[in-house]
């Protein structure tokens, strides 16, 4: 099993959720985060004062997938989340040793 973590732009979340659901994956976790280093800081004027925004809003998606689906899921996330501009995000894939469903006690791929 693999754990896929993706940092994407907030407005791309629904598109990613839909494409992942079409692949038959219904379990995913979404966390609102802020990222630093995704490009030059932006500045905005508010009531005559200039404000600098170093942090960019992002959505962090996490999902556990079977080994054979990993490449397809990563490719789908990249294709849907890509806008072609700096700060589109990143995808991280790591090994997942085990998963256990608390309600039933199922383990491994059955818990997904």
N, CA, C and O atoms as a MOPAC input file, in Angstrom:
PM7 MOZYME 1SCF
protein

 N      0.83400 1    -1.17900 1     0.00000 1
 C      0.00000 1     0.00000 1     0.00000 1
 C      0.88100 1     1.24500 1     0.00000 1
 O      2.01400 1     1.23000 1     0.48200 1
 N      0.33500 1     2.30900 1    -0.54800 1
 C      1.03700 1     3.58900 1    -0.61300 1
 C      0.15700 1     4.67000 1    -0.00300 1
 O     -1.07100 1     4.59600 1    -0.04700 1
 N      0.81200 1     5.67200 1     0.56500 1
 C      0.12500 1     6.85900 1     1.05400 1
 C      0.46900 1     7.99400 1     0.10400 1
 O      1.63700 1     8.34900 1    -0.05600 1
 N     -0.54700 1     8.55900 1    -0.52200 1
 C     -0.36200 1     9.67100 1    -1.45300 1
 C     -0.79800 1    10.94600 1    -0.74600 1
 O     -1.92700 1    11.04700 1    -0.26500 1
 N      0.11000 1    11.92200 1    -0.68900 1
 C     -0.19000 1    13.24500 1    -0.12900 1
 C      0.03600 1    14.25400 1    -1.23800 1
 O      1.10000 1    14.27200 1    -1.85700 1
 N     -0.94600 1    15.08400 1    -1.49100 1
 C     -0.84000 1    16.08300 1    -2.55500 1
 C     -1.19400 1    17.45300 1    -2.00900 1
 O     -2.17900 1    17.61200 1    -1.28700 1
 N     -0.37900 1    18.44600 1    -2.36100 1
 C     -0.66600 1    19.84500 1    -2.05900 1
 C     -1.12400 1    20.49100 1    -3.35600 1
 O     -0.37200 1    20.53200 1    -4.33000 1
 N     -2.35000 1    20.99400 1    -3.37600 1
 C     -2.91000 1    21.55800 1    -4.60900 1
 C     -3.55000 1    22.90500 1    -4.30500 1
 O     -3.76300 1    23.27200 1    -3.14900 1
 N     -3.85200 1    23.63300 1    -5.38700 1
 C     -4.57200 1    24.90500 1    -5.25900 1
 C     -6.01200 1    24.61300 1    -4.81000 1
 O     -6.61200 1    23.63500 1    -5.25600 1
 N     -6.56500 1    25.46000 1    -3.92800 1
 C     -7.91400 1    25.20300 1    -3.40100 1
 C     -8.99700 1    25.06800 1    -4.47300 1
 O     -9.90200 1    24.24600 1    -4.33100 1
 N     -8.91700 1    25.86000 1    -5.53900 1
 C     -9.98000 1    25.80700 1    -6.54900 1
 C     -9.92000 1    24.54900 1    -7.40800 1
 O    -10.82600 1    24.32200 1    -8.21000 1
 N     -8.88500 1    23.72400 1    -7.26800 1
 C     -8.78200 1    22.47100 1    -8.02900 1
 C     -9.26300 1    21.26400 1    -7.22400 1
 O     -9.28600 1    20.14700 1    -7.74100 1
 N     -9.64600 1    21.47800 1    -5.96800 1
 C    -10.01900 1    20.37200 1    -5.09000 1
 C    -11.19700 1    19.56600 1    -5.62300 1
 O    -11.12400 1    18.33800 1    -5.66900 1
 N    -12.27100 1    20.21900 1    -6.02200 1
 C    -13.44900 1    19.48100 1    -6.49000 1
 C    -13.13300 1    18.64700 1    -7.72700 1
 O    -13.61800 1    17.52300 1    -7.86000 1
 N    -12.32500 1    19.19200 1    -8.63000 1
 C    -11.95800 1    18.43600 1    -9.83000 1
 C    -11.14700 1    17.19500 1    -9.47000 1
 O    -11.35100 1    16.12400 1   -10.04200 1
 N    -10.23300 1    17.34400 1    -8.52700 1
 C     -9.43200 1    16.19000 1    -8.09500 1
 C    -10.32100 1    15.16100 1    -7.41400 1
 O    -10.18400 1    13.96300 1    -7.66000 1
 N    -11.22500 1    15.61500 1    -6.56500 1
 C    -12.12500 1    14.70000 1    -5.86600 1
 C    -12.97600 1    13.90300 1    -6.83800 1
 O    -13.18800 1    12.70500 1    -6.65000 1
 N    -13.46400 1    14.57200 1    -7.88200 1
 C    -14.30300 1    13.89400 1    -8.87300 1
 C    -13.51000 1    12.84300 1    -9.64500 1
 O    -13.98600 1    11.72200 1    -9.82100 1
 N    -12.31100 1    13.18800 1   -10.10600 1
 C    -11.53600 1    12.24300 1   -10.90300 1
 C    -11.09200 1    11.05000 1   -10.06100 1
 O    -11.02200 1     9.93000 1   -10.56900 1
 N    -10.79300 1    11.27300 1    -8.78900 1
 C    -10.41000 1    10.16400 1    -7.91000 1
 C    -11.62400 1     9.26700 1    -7.64400 1
 O    -11.49200 1     8.04400 1    -7.60700 1
 N    -12.78900 1     9.86100 1    -7.46100 1
 C    -14.00900 1     9.07400 1    -7.25300 1
 C    -14.35000 1     8.25100 1    -8.48900 1
 O    -14.83800 1     7.12900 1    -8.36000 1
 N    -14.10600 1     8.78300 1    -9.67900 1
 C    -14.34800 1     8.03400 1   -10.90700 1
 C    -13.44100 1     6.81300 1   -11.01500 1
 O    -13.77200 1     5.84900 1   -11.70500 1
 N    -12.30600 1     6.85300 1   -10.33900 1
 C    -11.38300 1     5.71800 1   -10.32300 1
 C    -11.80200 1     4.68500 1    -9.28000 1
 O    -11.17100 1     3.63400 1    -9.16300 1
 N    -12.85700 1     4.97400 1    -8.52200 1
 C    -13.35000 1     4.03500 1    -7.52800 1
 C    -12.78600 1     4.24100 1    -6.14000 1
 O    -13.01500 1     3.41700 1    -5.25500 1
 N    -12.05000 1     5.32600 1    -5.92700 1
 C    -11.47900 1     5.61200 1    -4.61300 1
 C    -12.35700 1     6.62700 1    -3.91300 1
 O    -12.47300 1     7.76800 1    -4.35800 1
 N    -12.97100 1     6.21800 1    -2.82600 1
 C    -13.90900 1     7.10700 1    -2.14900 1
 C    -13.35000 1     7.69000 1    -0.86600 1
 O    -13.88200 1     8.67900 1    -0.36200 1
 N    -12.29900 1     7.10900 1    -0.32700 1
 C    -11.76000 1     7.58500 1     0.94200 1
 C    -10.57600 1     8.50400 1     0.75800 1
 O     -9.51500 1     8.08000 1     0.29800 1
 N    -10.75600 1     9.76400 1     1.11800 1
 C     -9.63900 1    10.68400 1     1.11100 1
 C     -9.84200 1    11.72000 1     2.19500 1
 O    -10.96800 1    12.00900 1     2.59700 1
 N     -8.73700 1    12.27400 1     2.66100 1
 C     -8.75900 1    13.28500 1     3.70900 1
 C     -8.27900 1    14.59700 1     3.11900 1
 O     -7.30800 1    14.62300 1     2.36300 1
 N     -8.95200 1    15.68500 1     3.46100 1
 C     -8.58900 1    17.00200 1     2.95900 1
 C     -8.33700 1    17.92400 1     4.15000 1
 O     -9.13400 1    17.98900 1     5.08600 1
 N     -7.21300 1    18.63300 1     4.09400 1
 C     -6.82100 1    19.54400 1     5.15500 1
 C     -6.45900 1    20.88100 1     4.51900 1
 O     -5.72300 1    20.92000 1     3.53300 1
 N     -6.97500 1    21.98200 1     5.07900 1
 C     -6.58600 1    23.30800 1     4.60600 1
 C     -5.23000 1    23.65400 1     5.22400 1
 O     -5.06500 1    23.61200 1     6.44300 1
 N     -4.26600 1    23.99700 1     4.36900 1
 C     -2.92800 1    24.34800 1     4.84600 1
 C     -2.46500 1    25.61400 1     4.14800 1
 O     -3.10500 1    26.08800 1     3.20900 1
 N     -1.35600 1    26.15400 1     4.60900 1
 C     -0.71700 1    27.28100 1     3.94400 1
 C      0.70300 1    26.87000 1     3.62000 1
 O      1.37900 1    26.24200 1     4.43500 1
 N      1.15400 1    27.22700 1     2.42900 1
 C      2.46100 1    26.81700 1     1.95000 1
 C      3.33600 1    28.04100 1     1.73500 1
 O      2.86600 1    29.08600 1     1.28400 1
 N      4.59800 1    27.89800 1     2.05800 1
 C      5.56200 1    28.96800 1     1.84200 1
 C      6.58000 1    28.47400 1     0.83100 1
 O      7.07400 1    27.35200 1     0.94700 1
 N      6.89700 1    29.29400 1    -0.15600 1
 C      7.89800 1    28.91200 1    -1.14600 1
 C      7.31100 1    28.51400 1    -2.47400 1
 O      8.02200 1    27.98400 1    -3.32800 1
 N      6.04200 1    28.75400 1    -2.67100 1
 C      5.39200 1    28.36600 1    -3.91200 1
 C      5.50000 1    29.45600 1    -4.97100 1
 O      4.75800 1    29.44000 1    -5.95300 1
 N      6.38400 1    30.37000 1    -4.78900 1
 C      6.53900 1    31.46900 1    -5.74500 1
 C      6.80600 1    32.76300 1    -5.00900 1
 O      6.90800 1    32.78900 1    -3.78300 1
 N      6.91700 1    33.81600 1    -5.75900 1
 C      7.18300 1    35.12300 1    -5.15600 1
 C      5.99000 1    35.55100 1    -4.31200 1
 O      4.84300 1    35.30200 1    -4.68500 1
 N      6.25300 1    36.19700 1    -3.17200 1
 C      5.14200 1    36.68600 1    -2.35500 1
 C      4.33100 1    37.73000 1    -3.11900 1
 O      4.87700 1    38.49700 1    -3.91200 1
 N      3.04700 1    37.74800 1    -2.87300 1
 C      2.21700 1    38.74500 1    -3.53900 1
 C      1.94300 1    39.88400 1    -2.56600 1
 O      1.90800 1    39.69400 1    -1.35100 1
 N      1.75200 1    41.05300 1    -3.12300 1
 C      1.43200 1    42.22200 1    -2.31000 1
 C      0.09400 1    42.78000 1    -2.77100 1
 O     -0.22600 1    42.77300 1    -3.96000 1
 N     -0.67100 1    43.25700 1    -1.81600 1
 C     -1.97000 1    43.85200 1    -2.11100 1
 C     -2.11600 1    45.12800 1    -1.31100 1
 O     -1.54000 1    45.27200 1    -0.23300 1
 N     -2.89000 1    46.05100 1    -1.84600 1
 C     -3.16700 1    47.31100 1    -1.16400 1
 C     -4.52600 1    47.19700 1    -0.47700 1
 O     -5.49400 1    46.71500 1    -1.06500 1
 N     -4.58300 1    47.64600 1     0.77300 1
 C     -5.83700 1    47.67600 1     1.51400 1
 C     -5.87200 1    48.97000 1     2.31900 1
 O     -5.06000 1    49.17500 1     3.22000 1
 N     -6.81000 1    49.82800 1     1.98700 1
 C     -6.98600 1    51.12100 1     2.65700 1
 C     -5.68900 1    51.92000 1     2.69000 1
 O     -5.32800 1    52.51300 1     3.70600 1
 N     -5.01100 1    51.91900 1     1.57300 1
 C     -3.80600 1    52.72000 1     1.43600 1
 C     -2.53900 1    52.09400 1     1.97700 1
 O     -1.45700 1    52.66200 1     1.82700 1
 N     -2.65100 1    50.94200 1     2.59900 1
 C     -1.46800 1    50.26600 1     3.14400 1
 C     -1.16300 1    49.03900 1     2.28900 1
 O     -2.06900 1    48.37400 1     1.78600 1
 N      0.11000 1    48.75700 1     2.13500 1
 C      0.53800 1    47.61000 1     1.34800 1
 C      0.76800 1    46.42000 1     2.28000 1
 O      1.47300 1    46.52700 1     3.28300 1
 N      0.16000 1    45.28500 1     1.93000 1
 C      0.29900 1    44.06100 1     2.71400 1
 C      0.99700 1    43.00400 1     1.87200 1
 O      0.72400 1    42.84700 1     0.68200 1
 N      1.89500 1    42.29400 1     2.51400 1
 C      2.65400 1    41.25000 1     1.82000 1
 C      2.16400 1    39.88600 1     2.30400 1
 O      2.04000 1    39.65100 1     3.50600 1
 N      1.88900 1    38.99900 1     1.36000 1
 C      1.41400 1    37.66000 1     1.66800 1
 C      2.48700 1    36.65700 1     1.26400 1
 O      2.66600 1    36.37500 1     0.07900 1
 N      3.20000 1    36.11900 1     2.25100 1
 C      4.23700 1    35.12200 1     1.99700 1
 C      3.66900 1    33.70900 1     1.91600 1
 O      4.26400 1    32.82800 1     1.29400 1
 N      2.53800 1    33.50200 1     2.53600 1
 C      1.94000 1    32.16900 1     2.60300 1
 C      0.83200 1    32.04600 1     1.57400 1
 O      0.02900 1    32.96100 1     1.39500 1
 N      0.79800 1    30.91400 1     0.90600 1
 C     -0.20900 1    30.65500 1    -0.12200 1
 C     -1.17600 1    29.58200 1     0.37600 1
 O     -0.72900 1    28.56900 1     0.91500 1
 N     -2.47700 1    29.77100 1     0.21300 1
 C     -3.43100 1    28.74400 1     0.64800 1
 C     -3.34100 1    27.51200 1    -0.25800 1
 O     -3.25000 1    27.63100 1    -1.48000 1
 N     -3.36700 1    26.35900 1     0.34800 1
 C     -3.33000 1    25.09100 1    -0.38200 1
 C     -4.25600 1    24.09900 1     0.30200 1
 O     -4.63300 1    24.27900 1     1.45900 1
 N     -4.60900 1    23.07000 1    -0.41300 1
 C     -5.36100 1    21.95100 1     0.14000 1
 C     -4.44000 1    20.74100 1     0.12700 1
 O     -3.80400 1    20.44200 1    -0.88400 1
 N     -4.37700 1    20.05400 1     1.24900 1
 C     -3.57000 1    18.83500 1     1.32500 1
 C     -4.52300 1    17.65800 1     1.29200 1
 O     -5.39700 1    17.51700 1     2.14700 1
 N     -4.33700 1    16.81800 1     0.28700 1
 C     -5.15200 1    15.62100 1     0.12000 1
 C     -4.30400 1    14.42700 1     0.50700 1
 O     -3.15500 1    14.31400 1     0.07800 1
 N     -4.85400 1    13.54200 1     1.30700 1
 C     -4.17000 1    12.30700 1     1.67200 1
 C     -5.08300 1    11.13400 1     1.38900 1
 O     -6.27500 1    11.16500 1     1.69300 1
 N     -4.50400 1    10.09800 1     0.80000 1
 C     -5.27700 1     8.88400 1     0.56000 1
 C     -4.36100 1     7.67100 1     0.52200 1
 O     -3.22500 1     7.74100 1     0.05300 1
 N     -4.87200 1     6.57900 1     1.01800 1
 C     -4.16000 1     5.31400 1     0.96300 1
 C     -4.68900 1     4.53900 1    -0.24500 1
 O     -5.89900 1     4.41600 1    -0.43200 1
 N     -3.77700 1     4.02200 1    -1.05600 1
 C     -4.18300 1     3.28800 1    -2.26300 1
 C     -3.39400 1     1.99300 1    -2.37200 1
 O     -2.32400 1     1.84600 1    -1.78200 1
 N     -3.93800 1     1.07000 1    -3.13200 1
 C     -3.23500 1    -0.18000 1    -3.41400 1
 C     -2.05700 1     0.11200 1    -4.32700 1
 O     -2.08900 1     1.06000 1    -5.11200 1
 N     -1.02100 1    -0.70200 1    -4.22200 1
 C      0.20900 1    -0.48700 1    -4.99100 1
 C     -0.05500 1    -0.36000 1    -6.48600 1
 O      0.53200 1     0.49600 1    -7.14800 1
 N     -0.93100 1    -1.20000 1    -7.02200 1
 C     -1.14300 1    -1.20300 1    -8.47200 1
 C     -1.88700 1     0.03000 1    -8.98100 1
 O     -1.86800 1     0.30700 1   -10.18000 1
 N     -2.54200 1     0.77400 1    -8.09000 1
 C     -3.27500 1     1.97500 1    -8.50600 1
 C     -2.47200 1     3.26100 1    -8.31900 1
 O     -2.90400 1     4.32800 1    -8.75500 1
 N     -1.31900 1     3.16900 1    -7.68000 1
 C     -0.56000 1     4.35900 1    -7.30200 1
 C     -0.22900 1     5.24900 1    -8.49000 1
 O     -0.50800 1     6.44700 1    -8.45800 1
 N      0.35900 1     4.68500 1    -9.53400 1
 C      0.76600 1     5.50300 1   -10.68600 1
 C     -0.42700 1     6.16400 1   -11.36700 1
 O     -0.33800 1     7.31700 1   -11.79000 1
 N     -1.53900 1     5.44700 1   -11.47400 1
 C     -2.73300 1     6.01100 1   -12.11300 1
 C     -3.29600 1     7.17400 1   -11.29400 1
 O     -3.70400 1     8.19000 1   -11.85600 1
 N     -3.31900 1     7.02700 1    -9.98000 1
 C     -3.86500 1     8.07500 1    -9.11800 1
 C     -2.96600 1     9.31600 1    -9.15800 1
 O     -3.45800 1    10.44000 1    -9.25900 1
 N     -1.65100 1     9.10700 1    -9.07800 1
 C     -0.71700 1    10.23900 1    -9.12600 1
 C     -0.85000 1    10.97700 1   -10.45800 1
 O     -0.88800 1    12.20700 1   -10.48200 1
 N     -0.92000 1    10.24200 1   -11.55300 1
 C     -1.05700 1    10.87300 1   -12.86900 1
 C     -2.36900 1    11.65000 1   -12.97600 1
 O     -2.39500 1    12.75000 1   -13.52800 1
 N     -3.45500 1    11.08400 1   -12.45000 1
 C     -4.74900 1    11.76500 1   -12.49800 1
 C     -4.72400 1    13.05900 1   -11.68600 1
 O     -5.23800 1    14.08300 1   -12.13600 1
 N     -4.13000 1    13.01600 1   -10.49600 1
 C     -4.04200 1    14.21500 1    -9.66500 1
 C     -3.22500 1    15.29200 1   -10.37400 1
 O     -3.62200 1    16.45600 1   -10.41500 1
 N     -2.08300 1    14.89700 1   -10.93000 1
 C     -1.22600 1    15.86400 1   -11.62300 1
 C     -1.93100 1    16.49200 1   -12.82000 1
 O     -1.84500 1    17.70200 1   -13.02900 1
 N     -2.62300 1    15.67900 1   -13.59900 1
 C     -3.31000 1    16.19700 1   -14.79300 1
 C     -4.42900 1    17.16000 1   -14.44100 1
 O     -4.61300 1    18.17000 1   -15.11900 1
 N     -5.17400 1    16.86100 1   -13.39500 1
 C     -6.32000 1    17.68900 1   -13.03100 1
 C     -5.88800 1    18.95000 1   -12.28400 1
 O     -6.49100 1    20.00800 1   -12.46300 1
 N     -4.84700 1    18.85000 1   -11.44400 1
 C     -4.42900 1    19.98900 1   -10.62300 1
 C     -3.52200 1    20.95800 1   -11.37400 1
 O     -3.29200 1    22.07100 1   -10.90000 1
 N     -3.00700 1    20.56400 1   -12.51900 1
 C     -2.04200 1    21.40000 1   -13.25200 1
 C     -2.72900 1    22.59300 1   -13.91000 1
 O     -3.71100 1    22.44100 1   -14.63600 1
 N     -2.18400 1    23.80000 1   -13.63600 1
 C     -2.65200 1    25.01100 1   -14.31200 1
 C     -1.56500 1    25.57200 1   -15.22800 1
 O     -1.83800 1    26.40900 1   -16.08800 1
 N     -0.32500 1    25.10200 1   -15.03400 1
 C      0.78700 1    25.59100 1   -15.83000 1
 C      1.49400 1    26.79200 1   -15.23100 1
 O      2.41900 1    27.33500 1   -15.83500 1
 N      1.06700 1    27.21000 1   -14.04900 1
 C      1.70200 1    28.35100 1   -13.37600 1
 C      2.50100 1    27.86300 1   -12.17900 1
 O      2.29000 1    26.75400 1   -11.69000 1
 N      3.42500 1    28.70400 1   -11.71000 1
 C      4.17700 1    28.37000 1   -10.50100 1
 C      3.21600 1    28.16700 1    -9.34800 1
 O      2.20500 1    28.86100 1    -9.23300 1
 N      3.53900 1    27.21000 1    -8.49600 1
 C      2.71200 1    26.97600 1    -7.32000 1
 C      1.57800 1    26.00800 1    -7.53400 1
 O      0.64000 1    25.97500 1    -6.73800 1
 N      1.63700 1    25.20800 1    -8.59900 1
 C      0.57800 1    24.22600 1    -8.83200 1
 C      0.52400 1    23.16500 1    -7.73900 1
 O     -0.53000 1    22.57300 1    -7.51100 1
 N      1.62900 1    22.91700 1    -7.06800 1
 C      1.62100 1    21.97100 1    -5.96200 1
 C      2.60800 1    20.84200 1    -6.15100 1
 O      3.44200 1    20.85000 1    -7.05600 1
 N      2.48400 1    19.86800 1    -5.26400 1
 C      3.37700 1    18.71400 1    -5.26700 1
 C      2.60000 1    17.47300 1    -4.86400 1
 O      1.56200 1    17.55500 1    -4.20700 1
 N      3.12400 1    16.31800 1    -5.27100 1
 C      2.55700 1    15.04000 1    -4.86000 1
 C      3.67600 1    14.22600 1    -4.22200 1
 O      4.76500 1    14.10000 1    -4.78100 1
 N      3.39500 1    13.68100 1    -3.05500 1
 C      4.35800 1    12.84600 1    -2.34200 1
 C      3.78400 1    11.44600 1    -2.21900 1
 O      2.60900 1    11.27800 1    -1.89200 1
 N      4.60900 1    10.43900 1    -2.48100 1
 C      4.19200 1     9.04700 1    -2.36800 1
 C      5.12400 1     8.36800 1    -1.37400 1
 O      6.34600 1     8.43000 1    -1.50900 1
 N      4.53600 1     7.72300 1    -0.38000 1
 C      5.34800 1     7.01500 1     0.60800 1
 C      4.76000 1     5.62500 1     0.86100 1
 O      3.58000 1     5.37100 1     0.61800 1
 N      5.60600 1     4.75400 1     1.34800 1
 C      5.19200 1     3.39000 1     1.65800 1
 C      4.30400 1     3.40400 1     2.89700 1
 O      4.58900 1     4.10000 1     3.87200 1
 N      3.23800 1     2.63800 1     2.84700 1
 C      2.30600 1     2.52500 1     3.96800 1
 C      2.36800 1     1.09000 1     4.45900 1
 O      1.99600 1     0.15900 1     3.74400 1
 N      2.83300 1     0.92300 1     5.66500 1
 C      3.06100 1    -0.41600 1     6.19500 1
 C      1.76600 1    -1.19300 1     6.40000 1
 O      1.67800 1    -2.36200 1     6.02400 1
 N      0.76100 1    -0.55200 1     6.99200 1
 C     -0.48600 1    -1.25700 1     7.25800 1
 C     -1.61300 1    -0.25100 1     7.44000 1
 O     -1.37700 1     0.92600 1     7.71200 1
 N     -2.82300 1    -0.72700 1     7.28700 1
 C     -4.02200 1     0.06700 1     7.55300 1
 C     -5.00900 1    -0.84200 1     8.26900 1
 O     -5.15000 1    -2.01100 1     7.91200 1
 N     -5.68500 1    -0.31800 1     9.26500 1
 C     -6.64700 1    -1.10600 1    10.03000 1
 C     -7.93600 1    -0.31100 1    10.14400 1
 O     -7.92600 1     0.84800 1    10.55900 1
 N     -9.03800 1    -0.93200 1     9.77800 1
 C    -10.35600 1    -0.29400 1     9.94200 1
 C    -10.80500 1    -0.52900 1    11.37800 1
 O    -10.95800 1    -1.67500 1    11.80100 1
 N    -11.01400 1     0.52800 1    12.11500 1
 C    -11.30100 1     0.42800 1    13.53200 1
 C    -12.61500 1    -0.32400 1    13.78700 1
 O    -12.67200 1    -1.17300 1    14.67700 1
 N    -13.65200 1    -0.02900 1    13.03100 1
 C    -14.97700 1    -0.61600 1    13.26000 1
 C    -14.97400 1    -2.11200 1    13.13100 1
 O    -15.54800 1    -2.80200 1    13.97300 1
 N    -14.33100 1    -2.64900 1    12.07800 1
 C    -14.40300 1    -4.09200 1    11.78500 1
 C    -13.12500 1    -4.85300 1    12.09900 1
 O    -13.14100 1    -6.08000 1    12.20000 1
 N    -12.02800 1    -4.14300 1    12.25400 1
 C    -10.75700 1    -4.82100 1    12.50000 1
 C    -10.08300 1    -5.30200 1    11.23400 1
 O     -9.04000 1    -5.95100 1    11.31000 1
 N    -10.65300 1    -5.00000 1    10.05200 1
 C    -10.03200 1    -5.40100 1     8.79700 1
 C     -8.66700 1    -4.72800 1     8.66800 1
 O     -8.47200 1    -3.60300 1     9.12900 1
 N     -7.72600 1    -5.43000 1     8.03600 1
 C     -6.38000 1    -4.88800 1     7.89100 1
 C     -5.92200 1    -4.98400 1     6.44400 1
 O     -6.49500 1    -5.72500 1     5.64400 1
 N     -4.87600 1    -4.22100 1     6.12100 1
 C     -4.28800 1    -4.25600 1     4.77200 1
 C     -5.22500 1    -3.64500 1     3.74400 1
 O     -5.94100 1    -2.68800 1     4.03700 1
 N     -5.21700 1    -4.20100 1     2.53300 1
 C     -6.04100 1    -3.67400 1     1.43900 1
 C     -7.53200 1    -3.75200 1     1.74700 1
 O     -8.30600 1    -2.94900 1     1.22700 1
 N     -7.95800 1    -4.71500 1     2.59500 1
 C     -9.37300 1    -4.81600 1     2.95300 1
 C     -9.84300 1    -3.60300 1     3.74600 1
 O    -11.02800 1    -3.27000 1     3.72900 1
 N     -8.92600 1    -2.94500 1     4.43700 1
 C     -9.28800 1    -1.76800 1     5.23500 1
 C     -9.46800 1    -0.52300 1     4.38700 1
 O    -10.03300 1     0.46700 1     4.85200 1
 N     -8.99400 1    -0.55900 1     3.14200 1
 C     -9.11200 1     0.61400 1     2.28500 1
 C    -10.51100 1     0.69600 1     1.73000 1
 O    -10.82400 1     1.61800 1     0.97800 1

